[in-house]
Amino acid sequence: MLLARYQHEFIEAGCDEAGRGCLAGPVFAAAVILPHDFDHHLLNDSKQLDEDTRYQLRAEIEEKAIAHAVAFVDNIEIDKINILNASFLAMHRAIEKLHLEPQFLIIDGNRFNKYRSTPHKCIIKGDSLYFSIAAASILAKTYRDDFMKQIAEEHPEYDWHSNKGYPTIKHRNAVLEMGFTPYHRRTFRVTDPQLTIF
């Protein structure tokens, strides 16, 4: 059972990202502030849910959240500042877009660049522990998937509609055969499809 909040004194936002390990496309992030009494029997880490459930939950999250926002950092910025910093920047941009300023942040993962003077707590596997982080993971994932499906129409040979930019064998083979598109992260090395990309 996920928890509603990490602490109960301050307005708390959960943050998560999607697309860190991809060869192509932006990294997306979301920030979500949920009501104190929020509960949902299906809400969990987006990676544990099928696509239909994720989109169903997105609609419910956006309806019930006190505040929510999604932002991204594109592949060009990723290549300039590296994917870790780009993930933090995407979260910062999402937090900035919230119409209610959070007083405390809970972040999925073990690292984060401090956002202004707002205190935060990094939580490993936080998207399977706290509703607000799980909600952020749903929003980041579904909005990134929407983006990848859209640009897949321009470059169908890379199979982004299915792999969403992740380094599947088919995707890596396509890069090796046809090269990078304007959406690829050039600093992510692609060699033999049987090997890891980093």
N, C-alpha and C positions, 0 to 999 in steps of 0.2 A: 504493500500500500504506500503510495507516494504521500509526502508531507506537504501541507499548505504553505508553510513558511520556515525559513531558517531562524529568524528572530521575529519578535512581535512588537518591538518598540517603534520601528521606523517603516516608512513606505518602502517596500522591497520590490525590486525588479529582477527577474530571472533572465539570463542572457545565454545564447548558444549560437553556433555557426553551422554552416553546411557547405561542403564542397572543398574542404582543405586538401584532400588527397587527389583532386582531379587534375587531368592533363589540360583541360580546356574550360573556359568560362570563368565567371567571377566566383569569389567566395561571398556568400550571403550570411547575414546575421540578423537576429531578432532580439528584441527586448520586450518583456511582457510583465505587466503589473496586474495581478489577479485579486479578486475580493478575498477578504480574510477567510470566509467560509466556503471558498471554492472547493468543489470535489467532482471527480468524474471517474467512473469505473473503467473507462477505456484509455484514458490519457496516459501515455508512457513515452519513453524514448522513441523518436520517430523511426529509428532503425528497426525497432521491434514490431512495427505495424505495417500492414499492407497499404498500397497506394489509396484505395478507396476510403479506408478508415482515416488516413491522414487528412484527406480533403474534407471529410465529414467533420473531423475535429477542428480543422482550420476555421470553418464557418462558426462553430460553437465558441471557439476561443475568441474570435473577433467580436462576437455578439456579447460575450459575458465579461471580457477583460475590462478592467478600469482604464487601462491604456496599453497600446501595443504599437510597435513600429518595426519595419524591416528596412535594411539598407545593404549595400554591397560594395565591394572593391573589385574593380575589373582586372582582367589578366595583365594589362599593361602596368598597372600599379603594383600588382603582385610581383612582377618581374623586377620592379625597381626597389621594393622594400622587403621582399621575401614573404612567403606565405604566412609565417607566424605573425609578423607585424601586420600583415594585411587582415588577418583574422581579428586581431585586436582593434584595428582601425574600423572594420565593418561593425563591430559591436559598439564602438564609440559613436559611430554615425547613427546606429539604431537608437541608442540611448538619447542622443541629442534630439531625435525626432519625436520622442514621447511628449505628449501634451501635458503630462504631469511629471514633475521632476522627482525621480526616486532619491531616497535618502540612504539607501543601502542596496548593494548589488550582489547577487549570487551568480557565479560564473561557472559554466561547465568546463571542467578541465583542471589542470594544475598550475597554469600560468596566465597572467593578465597584466597589461599595462594600465596602471591606475588611471581612472577617468576623473579628471579635475581633482576635487578634494573629497569625492564620494567614497566612503569606506566600502570594501568588498571582501567577499570570501570565495576562493576558488574551491570547487568541490568535484573531485574525480567521480565520474559517472553520475554527475548531478542530474542529468536528464532522466535517470531512472530512479531518482530519489525525491525530487521536488517538482510540484506541478508547474510552477512558473518557468523553470528551465525546460521541462518537457514541452510546454506550450511554445516556448521560443524555438525549440528544435523543430517542432511541427511547422511553424511559420517559415523559418529559414529554409527548410527542406522543400516545402511545397512551392514557395515562390521561386526558389532556384530551379526546381524542376520545370516550372512554367517557362522560365527564361530559356533553359536548354532545349525544350521542345520547340520553342519559337525559332531559335537559330539553327536547329536541326533541319529546318526547311531549306536553309541556304546551303547546307553541306550534308546531305543525307548519307554520303558514303562513310561518314565517321560514326554513324549509328548512335548519335547523341540522344535520339528519341528514346532509345532503350537504356544506354549506359550512363546518360546524363553527364558525360565528360570524364567518367572514371576510367582508369587504365585497364580496361578489358583487353583480352588478346586481340579481338577484332579491331578495337580502337587503335591499339599500338601498331598493328599491322597496317592500318590505313595511314597512320602518320609516316611509317617507314616507306610506304609505297608512294604516297602523294604529298608528303611534307606537311608543314604547319599551315593552319588557317589564321586569319587575323584574331581569332578567339583563343588560340593556344597560348599556354604559358611557356615561353621560350627557355626559361631557366630550368624547366623540368625535363631532364634528360630521358630520351626514349632510345633504348637499344634493342636487344633481342626481346621479342614478346614474352619469352619464358622467364626473363629476369625482372627484378624489381626496378622501379623507375628512378629511385633517388640514389 
